[in-house]
Amino acid sequence: MAITPLYTLAELEAEIAQAKQDLAAARKALQSHFEGGGNIRRLQREQVSSLQKHLEWLQQQRAALQTTPGAQSLIGRPAR
């Protein structure tokens, strides 16, 4: 039974591009806010790490979508 993918490849590409822009904006905001309260910096760091995890997940989904399941062959001698 095949599992229907959550995103198409084009949707994943668009999501990855948007996630990269969001991550760059969050990093820029983190660099510009190093004056002031520590709570703002901690919140920005958590947002950056959350965006990084989301980007990694999207990349894993893209890799899983690009690897096509099908017949596989094993090279070598079978174990006895």
Backbone as a chain_set.jsonl record, in Angstrom:
{"seq": "MAITPLYTLAELEAEIAQAKQDLAAARKALQSHFEGGGNIRRLQREQVSSLQKHLEWLQQQRAALQTTPGAQSLIGRPAR", "coords": {"N": [[0.845, -1.168, 0.0], [0.682, 2.104, -0.95], [1.782, 5.22, 0.318], [0.282, 8.326, 0.246], [1.981, 11.229, -0.629], [2.522, 14.099, 1.462], [3.169, 16.634, 0.479], [3.681, 17.965, -2.82], [6.487, 17.894, -5.088], [6.954, 20.435, -6.158], [5.56, 22.041, -4.337], [7.047, 21.537, -2.037], [9.496, 22.663, -2.783], [8.751, 25.363, -2.925], [7.999, 25.789, -0.244], [10.46, 25.333, 1.031], [11.992, 27.417, -0.018], [10.603, 29.608, 1.077], [10.976, 29.049, 3.801], [13.726, 29.353, 4.009], [13.954, 32.11, 3.523], [12.525, 33.079, 5.747], [14.155, 32.139, 7.811], [16.532, 33.556, 7.305], [15.593, 36.164, 7.748], [14.911, 35.983, 10.459], [17.414, 35.5, 11.586], [18.69, 37.878, 10.927], [17.142, 39.659, 12.414], [17.786, 38.755, 14.942], [20.483, 39.451, 15.122], [20.274, 42.206, 15.007], [18.979, 42.827, 17.333], [20.601, 42.652, 19.621], [20.891, 44.396, 21.671], [19.223, 45.492, 24.619], [16.448, 43.784, 26.182], [16.916, 40.497, 27.568], [15.014, 38.564, 27.178], [13.872, 38.933, 24.679], [15.952, 38.243, 22.974], [16.26, 35.529, 23.628], [13.815, 34.513, 22.791], [14.014, 35.035, 20.051], [16.181, 33.361, 19.427], [15.042, 30.874, 19.952], [13.108, 30.895, 17.976], [14.707, 30.896, 15.684], [15.984, 28.392, 15.944], [13.748, 26.746, 15.796], [12.876, 27.299, 13.191], [15.081, 26.294, 11.794], [14.879, 23.551, 12.368], [12.446, 23.014, 11.123], [13.114, 23.536, 8.469], [15.022, 21.523, 8.044], [13.332, 19.305, 8.285], [11.667, 19.701, 6.075], [13.545, 19.369, 4.037], [14.181, 16.684, 4.409], [11.729, 15.562, 3.731], [11.639, 16.251, 1.035], [13.822, 14.781, 0.068], [12.906, 12.191, 0.62], [10.729, 12.103, -1.082], [11.927, 12.281, -3.552], [13.413, 9.963, -3.769], [12.587, 7.135, -5.273], [10.425, 4.524, -4.462], [10.68, 1.069, -5.149], [11.591, -1.764, -7.098], [14.391, -3.351, -5.754], [17.785, -4.267, -5.832], [20.147, -6.521, -4.515], [23.573, -6.506, -4.196], [26.079, -8.867, -4.365], [26.943, -11.89, -2.569], [24.444, -14.028, -1.268], [23.806, -14.599, 2.207], [24.629, -17.642, 3.872]], "CA": [[0.0, 0.0, 0.0], [1.487, 3.312, -1.073], [1.368, 6.364, 1.126], [0.198, 9.557, -0.531], [2.851, 12.248, -0.025], [1.863, 15.277, 2.005], [3.449, 17.751, -0.427], [4.303, 17.651, -4.099], [7.859, 18.406, -5.151], [6.889, 21.891, -6.379], [5.156, 22.655, -3.068], [8.194, 21.466, -1.132], [10.474, 23.663, -3.216], [8.244, 26.672, -2.508], [8.087, 25.841, 1.221], [11.87, 25.451, 1.401], [12.408, 28.789, -0.347], [10.006, 30.493, 2.086], [11.629, 28.771, 5.087], [15.051, 29.979, 3.954], [13.769, 33.55, 3.699], [12.136, 33.309, 7.136], [15.337, 31.904, 8.643], [17.437, 34.695, 7.109], [14.998, 37.318, 8.422], [15.014, 35.773, 11.906], [18.824, 35.691, 11.965], [18.971, 39.313, 10.833], [16.488, 40.278, 13.568], [18.557, 38.372, 16.129], [21.707, 40.247, 15.134], [19.985, 43.613, 15.235], [18.378, 43.002, 18.659], [21.416, 42.215, 20.729], [20.75, 45.36, 22.76], [17.893, 45.419, 25.222], [16.098, 42.688, 27.081], [17.369, 39.148, 27.254], [13.886, 37.728, 26.773], [13.687, 39.069, 23.235], [16.995, 37.452, 22.323], [15.966, 34.114, 23.831], [12.686, 34.215, 21.917], [14.516, 35.007, 18.68], [16.994, 32.15, 19.271], [14.119, 29.744, 19.859], [12.476, 30.965, 16.666], [15.703, 30.481, 14.705], [16.169, 26.941, 16.033], [12.517, 26.139, 15.295], [12.911, 27.413, 11.734], [16.095, 25.367, 11.297], [14.315, 22.194, 12.44], [11.418, 22.912, 10.089], [13.812, 23.466, 7.186], [15.592, 20.177, 7.95], [12.222, 18.383, 8.04], [11.266, 19.883, 4.681], [14.571, 18.769, 3.196], [14.008, 15.241, 4.518], [10.544, 15.219, 2.947], [12.013, 16.354, -0.374], [14.675, 13.636, -0.244], [12.065, 10.997, 0.615], [9.875, 12.161, -2.261], [12.746, 12.089, -4.746], [13.843, 8.573, -3.845], [11.402, 6.39, -5.674], [10.412, 3.133, -4.021], [10.486, 0.13, -6.253], [12.413, -2.967, -7.034], [15.754, -3.118, -5.318], [18.626, -5.438, -5.99], [21.269, -6.614, -3.595], [24.783, -6.912, -4.892], [26.922, -9.718, -3.542], [26.462, -13.238, -2.331], [23.531, -14.14, -0.125], [24.358, -15.306, 3.372], [24.179, -19.034, 3.957]], "C": [[0.893, 1.234, 0.0], [0.91, 4.428, -0.216], [1.373, 7.598, 0.236], [1.073, 10.615, 0.13], [2.053, 13.477, 0.412], [2.004, 16.479, 1.074], [3.93, 17.205, -1.765], [5.702, 18.26, -4.1], [7.869, 19.924, -5.339], [6.488, 22.613, -5.092], [6.294, 22.636, -2.061], [9.251, 22.496, -1.497], [10.041, 25.064, -2.781], [8.332, 26.838, -0.994], [9.531, 26.017, 1.683], [12.378, 26.858, 1.112], [11.862, 29.775, 0.69], [10.675, 30.302, 3.448], [13.028, 29.383, 5.129], [14.958, 31.486, 4.144], [13.402, 33.883, 5.142], [13.326, 33.142, 8.078], [16.32, 33.063, 8.514], [16.904, 35.932, 7.813], [15.11, 37.188, 9.939], [16.455, 35.964, 12.375], [19.201, 37.168, 11.929], [18.353, 40.051, 12.018], [17.251, 39.96, 14.847], [19.826, 39.203, 16.226], [21.415, 41.713, 15.446], [19.427, 43.878, 16.626], [19.298, 42.573, 19.792], [21.574, 43.279, 21.799], [19.368, 45.182, 23.359], [17.712, 44.187, 26.068], [16.582, 41.336, 26.601], [16.246, 38.252, 26.792], [13.661, 37.784, 25.272], [14.716, 38.223, 22.503], [16.709, 35.96, 22.454], [14.813, 33.676, 22.919], [13.146, 34.122, 20.461], [15.363, 33.754, 18.44], [16.115, 30.921, 19.146], [13.432, 29.728, 18.498], [13.447, 30.5, 15.586], [15.885, 28.969, 14.753], [14.925, 26.204, 15.537], [12.473, 26.182, 13.771], [13.941, 26.471, 11.119], [15.573, 23.938, 11.301], [13.26, 21.988, 11.363], [12.051, 22.788, 8.707], [14.437, 22.084, 6.989], [14.503, 19.148, 7.653], [11.756, 18.476, 6.593], [12.275, 19.243, 3.726], [14.496, 17.24, 3.243], [12.806, 14.775, 3.704], [10.854, 15.262, 1.455], [12.874, 15.165, -0.779], [13.857, 12.346, -0.297], [11.173, 10.952, -0.619], [10.666, 11.878, -3.536], [13.275, 10.668, -4.872], [12.615, 7.731, -4.123], [11.475, 4.97, -5.141], [10.163, 2.221, -5.221], [11.367, -1.078, -6.047], [13.84, -2.603, -6.656], [16.54, -4.394, -5.524], [19.779, -5.375, -4.996], [22.468, -7.148, -4.371], [25.628, -7.717, -3.921], [26.311, -11.088, -3.359], [25.486, -13.249, -1.162], [24.186, -14.921, 1.012], [23.808, -16.72, 3.401], [23.722, -19.374, 5.335]], "O": [[1.76, 1.379, 0.861], [-0.304, 4.547, -0.057], [2.359, 7.877, -0.446], [0.927, 10.875, 1.324], [1.045, 13.834, -0.198], [1.06, 17.25, 0.903], [4.512, 16.122, -1.835], [6.05, 19.045, -3.217], [8.696, 20.619, -4.749], [7.021, 23.681, -4.792], [6.489, 23.598, -1.318], [9.836, 23.129, -0.619], [10.863, 25.858, -2.323], [8.699, 27.909, -0.509], [9.796, 26.767, 2.623], [13.117, 27.427, 1.916], [12.578, 30.674, 1.13], [10.914, 31.273, 4.166], [13.461, 29.876, 6.171], [15.781, 32.079, 4.842], [13.907, 34.856, 5.701], [13.486, 33.909, 9.028], [16.884, 33.506, 9.514], [17.676, 36.678, 8.414], [15.374, 38.173, 10.628], [16.69, 36.527, 13.445], [19.937, 37.652, 12.788], [18.967, 40.966, 12.567], [17.351, 40.804, 15.738], [20.203, 39.618, 17.322], [22.227, 42.384, 16.083], [19.398, 45.027, 17.067], [18.807, 42.162, 20.843], [22.327, 43.078, 22.752], [18.441, 44.762, 22.666], [18.666, 43.618, 26.599], [16.649, 41.064, 25.403], [16.489, 37.274, 26.086], [13.295, 36.78, 24.661], [14.389, 37.558, 21.52], [16.896, 35.207, 21.498], [14.848, 32.586, 22.348], [12.716, 33.233, 19.726], [15.278, 33.148, 17.372], [16.39, 30.03, 18.342], [13.201, 28.659, 17.931], [13.049, 29.784, 14.667], [15.934, 28.324, 13.705], [15.042, 25.145, 14.921], [12.075, 25.207, 13.133], [13.709, 25.911, 10.048], [15.796, 23.192, 10.347], [13.184, 20.919, 10.758], [11.575, 22.02, 7.87], [14.388, 21.535, 5.888], [14.715, 18.227, 6.865], [11.481, 17.459, 5.958], [11.891, 18.644, 2.721], [14.722, 16.577, 2.231], [12.852, 13.725, 3.064], [10.39, 14.412, 0.696], [12.679, 14.599, -1.854], [14.087, 11.501, -1.162], [10.892, 9.873, -1.142], [10.136, 11.302, -4.486], [13.557, 10.215, -5.981], [11.713, 7.634, -3.291], [12.476, 4.282, -5.343], [9.498, 2.606, -6.183], [11.822, -1.359, -4.938], [14.414, -1.654, -7.189], [15.993, -5.49, -5.397], [20.305, -4.305, -4.69], [22.363, -8.128, -5.108], [25.864, -7.293, -2.79], [25.271, -11.396, -3.94], [25.693, -12.545, -0.173], [25.02, -15.796, 0.781], [22.668, -16.966, 3.006], [23.309, -20.506, 5.587]]}, "num_chains": 1, "name": "protein.A"}
